[in-house]
Amino acid sequence: MADQPLKAHFVADPIELPDGRKVRVSAYPDGSIRFRVDGLPYVLTEAYLSGDPAKDKAIVKLSPGRQGSNAAYNYVEELEKKNRS
């Protein structure tokens, strides 16, 4: 039998961003953390996940966009299209 997915034991209230997108954070019994963000697509632009556990923090940065290095440009372009509509 395949492993059953873990059920979150903590789900934070959604955080609404200024542009209406929502971010949700869930924590699981195995110590994992899950982030859900509205408004796809996103590109992973920064990940710092190792270091000294006593002094460092994990950092994950997502940037809105369609193609890697064009992430910021595409997001600004989409906002301008919305504002013109």
C-alpha positions as CSV (number, residue, x, y, z in Angstrom):
1,M,0.0,0.0,0.0
2,A,1.3,3.4,-0.9
3,D,2.0,5.9,1.9
4,Q,-0.9,8.2,2.7
5,P,-0.2,11.9,2.4
6,L,0.3,13.5,5.8
7,K,-2.5,15.7,7.0
8,A,-1.5,19.2,8.1
9,H,-1.6,19.6,11.9
10,F,-1.5,23.4,11.6
11,V,-2.8,25.7,8.9
12,A,-2.4,29.4,9.3
13,D,-5.1,31.9,8.2
14,P,-4.5,33.1,4.7
15,I,-2.4,36.3,4.3
16,E,-3.9,38.6,1.7
17,L,-1.3,40.6,-0.2
18,P,-1.9,44.1,-1.4
19,D,-2.8,42.9,-5.0
20,G,-5.3,40.4,-3.7
21,R,-3.2,37.3,-3.9
22,K,-3.3,35.0,-0.9
23,V,-0.5,33.1,0.8
24,R,-1.3,30.0,3.0
25,V,1.2,28.2,5.2
26,S,0.7,24.6,6.6
27,A,2.9,22.6,8.9
28,Y,3.0,18.8,9.1
29,P,3.8,16.3,11.8
30,D,7.0,15.3,10.0
31,G,8.4,18.9,10.4
32,S,7.8,19.9,6.8
33,I,6.2,23.2,5.8
34,R,4.0,23.9,2.8
35,F,3.4,27.3,1.2
36,R,0.5,27.9,-1.2
37,V,0.4,31.1,-3.2
38,D,-2.4,32.3,-5.6
39,G,-1.6,34.0,-8.9
40,L,0.5,31.6,-10.8
41,P,3.0,31.3,-12.4
42,Y,6.0,31.8,-10.0
43,V,9.7,31.2,-10.4
44,L,12.0,30.1,-7.6
45,T,14.5,33.0,-7.4
46,E,16.2,32.3,-4.1
47,A,16.6,29.4,-1.8
48,Y,18.8,29.3,1.3
49,L,18.2,26.0,3.1
50,S,21.4,25.2,4.9
51,G,23.9,26.7,7.3
52,D,24.3,26.8,11.0
53,P,20.9,25.8,12.6
54,A,21.6,27.9,15.7
55,K,21.9,31.2,13.8
56,D,20.7,30.9,10.2
57,K,17.2,30.9,8.8
58,A,15.7,29.1,5.8
59,I,14.7,31.5,3.0
60,V,12.7,30.7,0.0
61,K,11.8,33.5,-2.5
62,L,9.3,33.1,-5.3
63,S,9.0,35.8,-8.0
64,P,5.9,36.1,-10.2
65,G,6.6,35.5,-13.9
66,R,6.7,33.1,-16.8
67,Q,10.3,32.6,-17.7
68,G,13.2,32.5,-15.1
69,S,15.1,35.7,-15.5
70,N,12.1,37.5,-17.0
71,A,10.1,36.9,-13.8
72,A,9.9,40.5,-12.6
73,Y,9.3,42.0,-16.1
74,N,6.5,39.6,-16.8
75,Y,4.7,40.4,-13.6
76,V,4.9,44.1,-14.2
77,E,3.6,43.5,-17.7
78,E,0.7,41.5,-16.5
79,L,-0.2,44.2,-13.9
80,E,-0.1,46.9,-16.6
81,K,-2.5,44.8,-18.8
82,K,-4.9,44.4,-15.9
83,N,-4.8,48.1,-15.2
84,R,-5.6,49.0,-18.8
85,S,-8.6,46.7,-18.9
